């Protein structure tokens, strides 16, 4: 189908975009790469009266390392993230995840800010933000706000963003020494939305984890930072302990049912990913075999 | 703000100026305003890849881009790549290997395959599959398409050698 009619404004600055959003509120939608918004409009799931195109705002584009913080402008495209040496060095989890975001033609247009503002619970980047402990930088009528990723995602396509707000950047802590990451998802076709996925960030210490953050996606109405990870930090990992963490994960998740999978299948796949993650990060194939038996 | 917007862009090397409604997507602009019907419209929500074109040298879904967003851009369609001879060998390989049947997906397949071969002169079959993963074909079962792309890569390497 085709999108219904709308008015179009090309924002000339962040201030100009905020003015347009302030005066049109919920009747306006922000267009960045358009890889989520335009399909939704073509399917007539949304019919905004005004499109505020922020695509020309160069100040919202780019990746910078400022001390211990990696700052990514909202308009930075998935393709830019994939090619950036700063991302590979400072947030390798993100580089691994972006390769799974849709297909090359979509990664050439889609942006990190657009993906996070869209907040599709099956998309990769929101879960990465949880695992990496990101801060989402938002500008609105009252000025700038910084929102922890753990607070930002509030439901299916729902975030802490108000209709008058613009997501301008994300800030990530630069990966510490001894950190490691794991990313895997199950999808019917490479690049499709995941059936279940895991974005994990860890700090290794000896044979175990000093820290482990498990960002699951496509397991409910928003990305989930699994509390079960707590059972695996600061202790020697045994197959029995992994089984315990796995059971806790299963209890904690409340996955949805759709045409791709039942809640039981999603719980099962989430546990498979947990055991793959732990065995891969610790280089312990025995653990994986033990847990999946 | 609600009426037509003037856009100016470069399409296959020609300067184009037009008045378009904001709701018009780039695929429909190319097909209906410029009569460049090689760009196909399949799903209209970014899943099938039949509408793949190049903008600023990079492949994009023209159904997921508004014509107004292409203001000032350099756009290349399958007509441009075909007329310049850039994909002549790839087209011949598709023909030789029967990598098409109805042909609906072929323009998008050629755009995506050429995009891969420009970045990666010697892609593995798995890399070809991954790069074409966003392009649906309902006739061939893909094997022949992968073969054609692989054969083209090999032939281009031999030419360079």
Contacts between the chains, C-beta under 8 A, distances in Angstrom:
chain1	res1	chain2	res2	distance
A	1	B	44	6.1
A	2	B	23	6.6
A	2	B	25	7.3
A	2	B	28	7.4
A	2	B	44	7.1
A	3	B	23	4.8
A	3	B	25	7.5
A	4	B	23	6.8
A	5	B	2	7.4
A	5	B	21	6.9
A	5	B	22	7.7
A	5	B	23	5.2
A	6	B	2	7.9
A	6	B	22	5.9
A	6	B	23	6.1
A	7	B	1	4.3
A	7	B	2	4.3
A	7	B	22	6.7
A	8	B	1	6.7
A	8	B	5	6.2
A	8	B	22	3.5
A	8	B	66	7.6
A	8	B	68	5.7
A	9	B	1	5.9
A	10	B	68	7.7
A	31	B	66	7.8
A	31	B	69	7.7
A	34	B	64	5.7
A	34	B	65	6.4
A	34	B	66	7.1
A	34	B	69	7.1
A	35	B	46	6.5
A	35	B	61	7.7
A	35	B	64	5.6
A	38	B	25	7.3
A	38	B	45	8.0
A	38	B	46	7.5
A	38	B	63	7.7
A	38	B	64	4.6
A	38	B	65	7.3
A	38	B	66	7.2
A	39	B	45	3.8
A	39	B	46	5.1
A	39	B	64	6.4
A	42	B	25	7.6
A	42	B	44	4.9
A	42	B	45	5.2
A	42	B	63	7.0
A	42	B	64	8.0
A	43	B	45	5.7
A	50	B	1	7.5
A	51	B	22	6.5
A	51	B	66	7.9
A	53	B	68	7.4
A	53	B	69	6.7
A	55	B	69	6.2
A	79	B	58	7.2
A	102	B	46	7.9
A	102	B	134	6.8
A	103	B	49	7.2
A	103	B	133	5.6
A	103	B	134	2.6
A	103	B	135	7.8
A	104	B	59	6.2
A	104	B	112	7.1
A	104	B	115	6.7
A	104	B	116	7.9
A	104	B	131	6.0
A	104	B	134	6.8
A	105	B	49	6.8
A	105	B	52	5.5
A	105	B	59	4.5
A	105	B	60	5.3
A	105	B	61	5.2
A	105	B	112	6.9
A	105	B	134	5.8
A	106	B	46	6.3
A	106	B	61	6.4
A	106	B	64	7.4
A	106	B	134	6.6
A	108	B	55	7.9
A	108	B	58	4.4
A	108	B	59	6.3
A	108	B	60	5.4
A	109	B	60	5.3
A	109	B	61	7.3
A	109	B	64	6.7
A	109	B	65	6.7
A	189	B	133	6.0
A	190	B	129	7.4
A	190	B	130	5.5
A	190	B	133	4.3
A	191	B	130	7.9
A	191	B	133	4.8
A	191	B	134	5.8
